[in-house]
Amino acid sequence: MNSMFILLPILSLAVSSVSRAPDMQKLKTEMDAVCAGFHGRMGYYVKNLKTGESIGLRQDEQFPSASTIKTAIMIEAINQIEEGKLKWTDKLPIPPKSQREVSLWTGYLEEGSKVDIEGLVNLMMNVSDNTAAILLSDKVGVENIEKRMLGWGLQNTACTIHVPDSNTRLKALHEKWQNMGVASPGDMGNILERLYRMTAAKSRGASERMLRIMNHEYWDDRFNSEIPPGVFVCSKVGSLNESRSDIAIVYGSTPYIITAYTGEGKDQSWSFKNEAELALRQLGSLAWRNLEPRNPYTPPEDQDDWQSTGAGIGG
């Protein structure tokens, strides 16, 4: 008799745990509604890393990647270092101003200054330094990035910075999307899962370094802003006039991946209240609330007063 009384609470807890499992189809319905209300095109992908269940909308459609493609550049650089083609401490010279983009921080260094690959990767991922991304993509080669992505079965993701004329596929993608690259929500979800499972590089040290780098993002006003500040998040945002995006691994009690992209957005303003940015925050909030129901979070009312400003550079 005593053993039954001991077992019943345990069974009760197990049933309770099952009943509280995130309802991914409910989450899909809610996220689909956000996308349907967006004035433009919007797609997303979410995967519960505990159960393996995933949902998405337009997850296999291509979108302008903007700066999210920098994740693929970082992965290629890390892999080439592990393959002995580069060194973490190799230094690259800062080019003339005519060959730079206005972004934090290498665009403002003295011509000829040298920054090592470790520094460039961090600047590219943390503050989304475009000049660093150009230097790194030129160094590792966009065709090598393409080869790795295709080798992973990712047909919808490519870096299109300084594409060789001989590569007709990348040329066509660049002409169509007119930015640093192209991506799909599903492809980026695949990349993030490789990072999460530490299979995007050969060694554990390299894999952990990439995750730590992605946990330091300066531009954290989209998915990150809807997640409690004590939660480890690895993320990368992207921004163009007509397109905003965000990709993230969220290490809650139910770890999950979320990626979302917009295109052809009617609202092309650059503010915290931009429609695409509001929609991305809605998706981020829905994912957190549904996947972490026992840890609710409401952002502070004055959150928008404390967003990243870019230090006023270029303004």
Secondary structure, 3 states (H helix, E strand, C coil): CHHHHHHHHHHHHHHHHHHCCCCHHHHHHHHHHHHHCCCCEEEEEEEECCCCCEEEECCCCCEECHHHHHHHHHHHHHHHHHCCCCCCCCEEECCCHHHCCCCCCHHHCCCCCEEEHHHHHHHHHHCCCHHHHHHHHHHHCHHHHHHHHHHCCCCCCEECCCCCCCCHHHHHHHHHHCCCEEECHHHHHHHHHHHHCCCCCCCHHHHHHHHHHHCCCCCCCCHHHHCCCCCCEEEEEEEECCEEEEEEEECCCCCEEEEEEEECCCCCCCCCCCHHHHHHHHHHHHHHHHHCCCCCCCCCCCHHHHCCCHHHCCC
